[in-house]
Amino acid sequence: MKKDQKVFWAARIGGRYDLTVVIFVKSYLDFDDFIEKLMSSFPGLFRDYEASYGLYHEYYVHKHLTPKCESVISYHTGVPTEQIDELDRKILSIMKSNARMPALAIAQKIGVNYKTVQNRIHSLGQRKILLGYRLFIRSDEYKPYIVLLSFKEYSKQKEKKLVSELRLDKNATQTIRLFGRWHLLMHVRISDIEALQQMIIGLRERHDIIDEYEMIPVFEDITINVFPHF
């Protein structure tokens, strides 16, 4: 998982499944190839898997640390493809692990002028390739969970109302609209499973669109690669 550049996130989880993996692929055929490679590389290890297609992904700031900040980083399917060259790729490969690294330090690593790096970073932002910056935080106080939601009597307006509330919820850190058995994935950081249960009860009372749900504890991040590529 750590070596495969298609893997965006992989983690050990609890519940029905032991592992969650988010990958970036160009087509369903590429996804099928990924699964085939995984199964053939580790015969007998995987008994079952369940897949969903991500349509729209939103990142939120850690609102338990910055409650008044409502910044959102988002991306979605269906946007035009942007091409990057080898220099852009090198810059992004360095920045993905340390976005605070000065342009001069990046320039020294790849052997170009620091102004070239500054210009490229500015261009990547203007072209919506570089979407934003975000901290990844480990906390014993706020434990990570995935919550999967399915909807009944689907309504786009009701879904938007639910997601709008989650953007402001201090415990929600991400949402992903899904295509498949589940309709929405929430990533939350919260004190314990009982507090999470109360959060979901409140959401169901305010949003009648919610049908089934599943709570999944995240035990360990295996890899986080914010610049997945093919």
N, C-alpha and C positions, 0 to 999 in steps of 0.2 A: 504493500500500500504506500509506503514512504517513497519508493522508487518510481512508481507509476505516475507520470506527469498529468494524467487525466483525473487523478483523485484530488478532489477539492477538500474533502473532510472525511476522516474515518475515525470511529470511536468504539470502544467497548461499552455495551449497554446492558440493561437488565430487562426482564420481562420475557416475552415469547422468543425473542431473538437475542443473539449474543453480540452482533456487530451491525453497525450502520455505516454506510458508505455513500457519499455524494460524489458523482463523477460528471465531468463535462465531455460530451461526445457530439460529433457532427450529425449523426443519424442513428436510427434504431438499429441499423446493421452494425454500427460501431459498438453500440451497447451490447448487442448479441455477441460480438467478438470478445468484449471484455468479460462477459459472464462465462463464455466458453473457455477462455484462457484461465480464469480463476478456478473453475471446476476441474479442469484437466491438470492444473498445477498442484492442486491439493485434493486428490481423489479420496472420497469417503469422508471428507471433513465437513462438507456442507450438506445438510439434510433438506433444507428448504430455503427459499428466499421470496421476498415480496418487493415489487418495484412500483414506483410512481414517477411521473414525469413532472418536473418543476416548470411552472409557467411564469411566475413572478416572485422575485425574492426581495425582501426588504430587511435591511440592517438598522437597528436603533442604537443610540448611545446607551451606556449603562445608567439608566435613570435613577437607580438607587444611589448612585454617586453624584449625578448631575440632574436632579429632578426637574429643573426648569428648562433644560435643553431638549428640543424636539427635532434634532437633526435626523434625517433619514437618508440612507444610501440604498439605491434600488437598481435593479436591472431585470430584464425580461427577455423572453423569446421574441423572434420576429423582427429584430432590428437589423439594418443593413450590416454586412460584414465589413470590418475595417482591417486593412493590411498593416502589419508592422514589419520593420526590417530587423536585422541582426543586432544593431545597436540598441533599438528600442527594447528588444528581448533581453539583452544583457542588463540594461538599466532596471527593467521591471523585475528581473530575477534577483537583483540585489535588494531593491526596495521592498520586496514582498516580506522579507524577514526583519527589516529595520527601516521603516519609512522616515525616521528622523535622521538618517545618515546624511551629512552635508553633501552638496553637489561636488565639492572638491574631493572628498573621500571616494565618492563613486567614480569620479573622473580618473583618479589615480589607479583605481582597481582595473579599469578597462582601457586605460591609455589614451584618453581624449581630453580636450580642454574642458574645464568646469563650466564655461558658458554654454558649450554644446550640450552638456547634461541639463543645465537649467532650461535651455530652449526646448529640448526634447520633452522634459517633464511637463512644461507648460503646454506643449502641443498635444501630448497624451491626454491632458486634462480637458483641453478644448474639444478634442475629438471623442470625448466620453469613453475613452479606453481606460484611463485612470479615473475611477469614479469617486474616490474619497479615501479617508484614512480612519483607522479604527483600532482601539486597544483590545487585546485579548487578555482577559484577567482570570487568574486562578484565585478562588476565594473559598475558605472553609465555612464562611458564614452564609454565603449564597450559593446553593448547590444547583448544578445544571440539570434540566429535565427537557425532554421532548414531549410535546403533547400533540397527538394526531386527532383531527376532528373530521367527522363526516356531516354532511348537511342533509336536511329534509326540505322538500318544497323549495328548491333552490331559487334564490333571487339575488341578482347582482347587487341591487341596492342594499339588501340586508347584509350581504357579504362585505361590502364596502364599509357599512356602519360598524360591523364587528372589527374589521382591520383598523379602522380609524380609532376605535377605543384602545386596541392593543398598542398602537403607536404611542399612546400616552400612559399606558400601564407601566408602573415602575419595575415590574418583574419581567416583562416581555423584552427580549433582546433581538429576536428575528421572527419573521413570518414568511412562509413560502406557500403560494397558491399551487395546488397539486392537481394533476389529472390522473385518475385511477380510483382505487377503492376509497382513499381518503381525499378530502378536499382542501384541507389547510393543515400545515405544520407550524406549530409554535415552538420556539426555543425560549425557555424561561430560566431565570436564576431566582431562586426563592429559598426560604429558610429550611423547609422540610416538606414531606409529602402531604401532611395534613393541611398546611397552608396552601399548597397547590390544589388540593381537593376543594378547599373553600373558594379559591380563585375561579375554578371551573364551574362550581355551583353558581357563583355570582354571574358569570358569563352566560350560563344557560338560562338563568332567570331573566336576563336583559335581552337575550337574543334567541328567539324561538327557532331560528334557522338551524341551530346545533342539534344534531341527532346523537350518534355514538361518539365516544372518545376513548383514547388510550393514553395512559401516562407511562413514560419510559425514562428511568433514571440513566444519566450518562456517567459512567464510572471513570473513564479515562480517554482523553484525546490521543489517538495514535498518530495522526498527522493532520496539520492544517496548512493547505497550500493555496494562498489567495491569488496565485497566478497559474492556474492549471492550463495546459496546452497540449496539443496533439502531436 
